Amino acid sequence: MTIFDEKRQELEHHEFMMGRERGRLAVALDMLTDSLILVGQHGVYCASTRNPSKPALDLQAVLAGMEGAKELIKSVMEEIRKNREEGQGKRE
């Protein structure tokens, strides 16, 4: 089963509301957010030996990478939105 099959309903919903590109990015963003929550919960049980109030270093790296990916996706979604709005403004 592909991700397109697995997330079909969510993709259809977001693509209808936001357009194909932004809709797919929105679903990817939701998936990253869900994964961040799971990794964060795992971090509670895998605390750093140096600093027990923080997750283990490998989990910190995963969390940082996922947060960075979310920021990149958000910036692309914003650029697509701006470009679409500018294109519609030229037509009117």
MIGUVO-542482 format. One record per residue (C-alpha): residue number from 1; residue in one letter; x, y, z. Coordinates in nm, 4 decimals. Layout:
BEGIN
  tilo  kolmar        px        py        pz
   NUM       A         X         Y         Z
...
This chain:
BEGIN
  tilo  kolmar        px        py        pz
     1       M    0.0000    0.0000    0.0000
     2       T    0.1395    0.3408   -0.0970
     3       I    0.1107    0.6595    0.1036
     4       F   -0.1418    0.7815   -0.1544
     5       D   -0.3641    0.4835   -0.0748
     6       E   -0.3088    0.5034    0.2989
     7       K   -0.3844    0.8766    0.3230
     8       R   -0.6363    0.8973    0.0379
     9       Q   -0.9167    1.0659    0.2346
    10       E   -0.6880    1.3220    0.3951
    11       L   -0.5208    1.3971    0.0616
    12       E   -0.8547    1.4427   -0.1144
    13       H   -0.9781    1.6727    0.1610
    14       H   -0.6674    1.8921    0.1722
    15       E   -0.6168    1.8971   -0.2057
    16       F   -0.9765    2.0116   -0.2517
    17       M   -0.9351    2.2885    0.0062
    18       M   -0.5830    2.4035   -0.0775
    19       G   -0.4946    2.2770   -0.4238
    20       R   -0.2873    1.9726   -0.5116
    21       E    0.0581    2.0971   -0.4082
    22       R   -0.0358    2.2709   -0.0850
    23       G   -0.2777    1.9918    0.0054
    24       R   -0.0070    1.7277   -0.0227
    25       L    0.2328    1.9425    0.1759
    26       A   -0.0336    1.9890    0.4435
    27       V   -0.0754    1.6121    0.4764
    28       A    0.3032    1.5720    0.4952
    29       L    0.3106    1.8387    0.7658
    30       D    0.0403    1.6545    0.9617
    31       M    0.2364    1.3296    0.9311
    32       L    0.5530    1.5004    1.0569
    33       T    0.3607    1.6488    1.3484
    34       D    0.2213    1.3073    1.4415
    35       S    0.5704    1.1582    1.4217
    36       L    0.7105    1.4370    1.6377
    37       I    0.4525    1.3575    1.9030
    38       L    0.5465    0.9889    1.8996
    39       V    0.9197    1.0631    1.9166
    40       G    0.8547    1.3128    2.1955
    41       Q    0.6659    1.0507    2.3945
    42       H    0.9487    0.8049    2.3353
    43       G    1.1919    1.0700    2.4584
    44       V    1.0277    1.0591    2.7996
    45       Y    1.1462    0.6989    2.8384
    46       C    1.4866    0.7490    2.6741
    47       A    1.6229    1.0384    2.8753
    48       S    1.9793    1.1579    2.8362
    49       T    2.2179    1.0190    3.0979
    50       R    2.3914    1.3573    3.1126
    51       N    2.0745    1.5605    3.1494
    52       P    1.7687    1.3561    3.2525
    53       S    1.5346    1.6463    3.1709
    54       K    1.6155    1.6120    2.7991
    55       P    1.5715    1.3242    2.5551
    56       A    1.8714    1.1170    2.4487
    57       L    2.1022    1.2878    2.1979
    58       D    1.9889    1.0739    1.9054
    59       L    1.6255    1.1640    1.9744
    60       Q    1.7201    1.5304    2.0035
    61       A    1.8773    1.5091    1.6557
    62       V    1.5672    1.3386    1.5118
    63       L    1.3377    1.5984    1.6695
    64       A    1.5515    1.8854    1.5378
    65       G    1.5525    1.7381    1.1866
    66       M    1.1776    1.6895    1.1877
    67       E    1.1170    2.0421    1.3164
    68       G    1.3442    2.1731    1.0405
    69       A    1.1514    1.9749    0.7800
    70       K    0.8255    2.1225    0.9099
    71       E    0.9641    2.4754    0.8765
    72       L    1.0735    2.4074    0.5184
    73       I    0.7332    2.2663    0.4267
    74       K    0.5600    2.5665    0.5821
    75       S    0.7802    2.8062    0.3851
    76       V    0.7046    2.6245    0.0571
    77       M    0.3322    2.6315    0.1311
    78       E    0.3520    3.0049    0.1960
    79       E    0.5457    3.0672   -0.1273
    80       I    0.2905    2.8664   -0.3280
    81       R    0.0085    3.0653   -0.1658
    82       K    0.1780    3.3981   -0.2446
    83       N    0.2478    3.2970   -0.6045
    84       R   -0.1109    3.1821   -0.6507
    85       E   -0.2477    3.5072   -0.5066
    86       E   -0.0155    3.7160   -0.7255
    87       G   -0.1224    3.5167   -1.0319
    88       Q   -0.4908    3.5731   -0.9534
    89       G   -0.4312    3.9447   -0.8968
    90       K   -0.2814    3.9801   -1.2451
    91       R   -0.5852    3.8174   -1.4076
    92       E   -0.8346    4.0576   -1.2518
